[in-house]
């Protein structure tokens, strides 16, 4: 089998443009991947097409070989386009062998995956609103939820805003009780001193973790915070090299690793990152703030690894048409989801529906501007 063509599609989700890739072969089998680059879109799309020179004519049934060819061809670098192509090759391999990707990765370690909700707090930065929204999540069956209560804080936060942030967390804890896990998102916002001060205040709420309290590529700063507070620290979504995972876990201060499949090397890279984390008894909770396709991708990986912790999911809180542009994404039920048993990833894109939602120049969330929580442009 040979790769013959790569196509890209940009879909204008109102707070983050999504980028998809479709890989065609000479045997008629196709595979899909995602090249959404956090808060950028066109660079990922361009990367896919620039990589055509390395992959046209290659065998998609060898995803790792295809990725290594791109990696070496790009002078030992990695980008979201490469990872999207690698994921699409896994999809093709599964379809060719009539097996779901999780089976190709060694089989299921568990029948279903615990999920935490994100994207649910689309409204005012008000404790009452957060509490009411969190109570509704619990009624939906979610047993864990993540939120960023810190407004537009950057490096530091003034006393009034800090007080409001803690009040929001308290309102959520009171609304859901002690049997729901709270994951507090820091979005790389704080200096070390601010993160430690806030982290100590979080202890009374017993959160599952304090995520990326400082710049997450600054491993020394992350470790310093983790050692100073009695709340688990989670990080890793910005990592693009496996060596960063090794560096992080070698300090034995952080044991929740959140690499992003679209950044760390696709499906193969995520599996390798999980193995590195496992060597230090650390858990994996893959970062997922992209499209529902990435929900399906991560479910295959999470199902197959022994050190899975919990899966992130926005899908119940996306714009309604998000369910119409692709078919086969597993749905969350009572706080859990199951990876697809269909061949490959088990998801197909609907090109006609995608075309109804073109790229939006302003479709990017602004995490350091007031009101970003509303996720509306």
Secondary structure, DSSP 4 states (H G I P E B T S, - for coil): --EEEEEEEEE--TTB-EEEEEEEETTS--EEEE---SS--HHHHHHHHHTHHHHTTS-TT-HHHHHHHHHHHTTS---HHHHHHHHHHHHHHHHHHT-BHHHHTT--SSSSEEEEE-S---S-S-HHHHHHHHHHHHHHT-SEEEE---TT--B---HHHHHHHHHHHHHHHHHH-TTSEEEEE-TT-B-HHHHHHHHHHHGGGT-SEEE--S-TT-HHHHHHHHHHSSS-EEE-TT--SHHHHHHHHHTSS--EE--BHHHHTHHHHHHHHHHHHHTTT-EE--B--S-HHHHHHHHHHHHH-TTB--EEE-GGGS-GGGGTSEE-PPPPBTTEE----SSBTS-EE-HHHHTTS---TT-B--TTSTTGGG---
